[in-house]
Amino acid sequence: MLSLAREVTVGGSWHDIPMSEMISVGGMTQPRDKLLAYARDYLNPENNYAYPAYDAYHGSGSAQVEDVDLLAIVLLNAGQRPLPTYYTLHRLLPQINERLADPRLTGTFAEASQTTVEAIADLFGILDDHRPTDYVGKTKLLKVLHRKRPELIPLYDENIRRLYSETPNPPVPRDTKRTHREFALAWLPALQRDLVAYHDLWQEIVAMADPKAPITELRALDIVAWKMGSNVASTSGKPRTS
């Protein structure tokens, strides 16, 4: 009997798609077992990845971003030039918290409507509206924001960019003329499709995590996409990044 998964477009309707042992995330397809192995390795605290340090970090515990939350970026190995990074993010706190309070930011990313996706893109737009943002780009900003809405706001870094933009048939072709917000509007629907299409896989990875440091399906996707994107980087001859 053929198993079915559920897929949805942003703001669109659900429809059934066949399950497969081959999983396509971004512009790469790999066996399901291999992706589970990636996650198992990453979630093993003995391997000294960012889990569980980043995911268990309590921070301020507030719905808003406060000074103590800015320190979380070093726990995802994105803390190069920590003092300039801290001061830049600190200056942006009023704008960050104003947009984070947008009532459109509700629910989960898997269920996000076009309106909610646009509100997430507005968070990316902070980097467009408040230039120059020295030492802070999408990677560091989203590492702070994900912790405040872990089921709604995705993570991002260079490996994920490569996975979605530098494969032979990328779902989000590279365009250096895009603003940060425009990139988000192109990338978020592709990410949402991957999150929804392989819901069972992300649930299985979520169950691997220590209950004391739980993760969301969105974080599970990030873990797998980060590793897959590192393979894109290594085969293209570009340096690997954390």
PEHUMO-V277137 format. One record per helix or strand. SS is the DSSP state (alpha for helix, beta for strand). FROM is the first residue (numbers start at 1). TO is the last residue. If there is no record, write none. Layout:
((SS & FROM & TO) (SS & FROM & TO))
This chain:
((beta & 4 & 8) (beta & 14 & 18) (beta & 22 & 25) (beta & 28 & 31) (alpha & 32 & 42) (alpha & 45 & 47) (alpha & 53 & 56) (alpha & 67 & 76) (alpha & 82 & 100) (alpha & 114 & 124) (alpha & 126 & 129) (alpha & 138 & 146) (alpha & 158 & 165) (alpha & 180 & 197) (alpha & 199 & 208) (alpha & 211 & 213) (alpha & 217 & 235))
